[in-house]
Amino acid sequence: MIKNAFAYVTRKSLKSLIIILVILSMATLSIISLSIKDATDRASKETFANITNSFSMEINRQVNPGTPRGGGNVKGEDIKKISQTNSIDSYVKRINSVADLVDHDIIETQDTLANQSPERAKNFKRTVMLTGVNDSAKETKFVSEAYKLVEGKHLENKDKNKILMHKDLAKKTISKLEIK
């Protein structure tokens, strides 16, 4: 049987070459398609790992305007009860505030200057928005990559008296800050 196959290949070399090329191209295409499938599987796992289902809770200020600023929207004990639900893996406590910098100027960008009237520049020259969170790695602005942590590490729930600061503001004011 092997003698007959060898005789056929040697007598009809063009047909044999064509058959070998067809088989080789089919094998190559199969390997390529398997590698593409593997790459898309890995990409989809990575993508779905970064996507989280979430919900947000806050007071509706239209119907409850009596809540003072900084008074908190949801009580800590309520957050603790809700977070103990089996289907909740983690949570981010967030509070926003407005502050005036003393003896410091804010960093202006082209975007902030474009939307600023002279009156606003006068009244809010040193006003900044502050956001307090218990886990900055899960903060929406970092997850969506609107903000990027360039140095240091993210804030964690156990951290006390620590901040994340814009790099330009830190460079401008670092000599005036007490670093521990």
Secondary structure by P-SEA (a helix, b strand, c coil): caaaaaaaaaacaaaaaaaaaaaaaaaaaaaaaaaaaaaaaaaaaaaaaacccbbbbbcccccccccccccccccaaaaaaaaacccccbbbbbbbbbbbbccccccccaaaaaaccaaaaaacccbbbbbbbccccccccccccccccccccccccccccbbbbcaaaaaacccccccc
